[in-house]
Amino acid sequence: GLRIAGMQLLQVSDEFARKHYAVHAGRPLFPGLIKFITSGPAGVMALAGMDAIATTRATMGAPAPGKAASGTIRADFAMDIGFNLVHGSDGPETAAQELALWFGEDEIVSYQRVIDAWIYE
């Protein structure tokens, strides 16, 4: 039931990474998060749909790979909490802030525009 409303592949700058992870500034894991997210290209998606945040977070699994349920992205593919393989907003307010940081308004397809295209094209 989820749909991709926006997607990018980009190289994250140090400055941008610090904005994204600002909530973790001063914590021991902060330098590692910055180093990892800037170490190569990052795939970024805006997902939309009913319960998108909860569904996405369940698919990702717990932040610590050893505590993530089998079959989740973090349990199956992550090695260490410091190498943040996948990130997802934890609530609507955070999602709004993060979407505004990563995407311009014209880079996210609205659900209504998708429905209109299916009906009228």
C-alpha positions in Angstrom: 0.0 0.0 0.0 3.0 2.4 0.1 4.0 4.3 -2.9 7.2 6.2 -3.8 6.4 9.9 -3.9 10.0 11.0 -4.4 13.4 9.5 -4.8 16.9 10.7 -5.3 20.5 9.3 -5.4 22.9 11.9 -4.1 26.2 12.4 -2.4 25.6 13.9 1.0 27.9 16.8 2.1 29.3 17.1 5.6 27.2 20.3 6.1 24.0 18.6 5.0 24.7 15.5 7.1 25.1 17.7 10.2 21.7 19.3 9.5 20.1 15.9 9.0 21.6 14.4 12.2 21.5 17.7 14.3 19.3 16.0 16.9 22.3 13.6 17.6 25.0 16.4 17.9 27.1 15.9 21.0 26.3 12.2 21.3 29.1 9.7 20.9 27.6 8.2 17.7 27.3 11.6 15.9 30.8 11.6 14.2 30.3 8.1 13.0 26.9 8.9 11.5 28.3 11.9 9.7 31.3 9.9 8.4 29.1 7.0 7.2 26.4 9.0 5.4 29.0 11.1 3.6 31.1 8.1 2.6 29.2 7.3 -0.6 26.0 7.9 -2.5 22.8 7.8 -0.5 19.4 6.7 -1.8 16.6 8.9 -0.4 12.9 8.1 -0.7 9.7 9.9 0.3 7.1 7.1 0.9 3.4 7.8 1.2 0.4 5.7 2.1 -1.8 4.7 5.0 0.4 4.3 8.2 3.5 5.0 6.0 5.7 5.9 9.0 4.8 2.9 11.2 4.9 0.5 8.2 8.3 1.8 7.1 9.7 1.7 10.6 8.5 -1.9 11.1 10.1 -2.9 7.8 13.4 -1.2 8.9 13.6 -3.0 12.3 15.0 -1.8 15.6 18.0 0.6 15.3 20.4 -1.9 16.9 20.8 -4.7 14.3 21.2 -7.3 17.0 17.8 -6.3 18.4 16.0 -6.0 15.1 13.5 -8.7 14.2 14.5 -11.3 11.6 13.4 -10.3 8.1 13.8 -6.6 8.7 16.3 -4.5 6.8 18.5 -3.9 9.8 18.5 -7.5 11.0 19.3 -8.9 7.6 21.7 -6.3 6.3 23.1 -4.0 9.0 26.3 -4.7 10.9 26.5 -1.9 13.5 24.2 0.8 14.8 26.9 3.4 14.0 26.7 2.5 10.3 23.1 3.7 9.8 22.1 1.5 6.9 18.5 2.9 6.8 16.8 5.9 8.4 13.1 6.6 8.8 11.3 9.5 10.4 9.8 8.7 13.8 6.7 10.8 13.5 4.7 13.2 11.3 6.5 16.3 12.6 10.0 14.8 12.0 8.9 13.6 8.6 7.7 17.1 7.6 11.1 18.5 8.7 13.1 15.8 7.0 11.1 15.9 3.7 11.6 19.7 3.6 15.4 19.2 4.1 15.8 16.4 1.5 13.2 17.4 -1.2 11.9 20.6 -2.8 8.1 20.9 -3.2 8.3 20.1 -6.9 10.3 16.9 -6.2 7.5 15.0 -4.4 4.5 13.7 -6.3 1.3 14.2 -4.5 -1.1 11.4 -4.2 -3.9 13.4 -5.8 -1.7 14.1 -8.9 -1.0 10.4 -9.2 -4.7 9.5 -9.0 -5.6 12.3 -11.4 -3.0 10.9 -13.9 -4.5 7.4 -13.6 -8.0 8.6 -14.2 -7.5 11.3 -16.8 -4.6 10.1 -18.9 
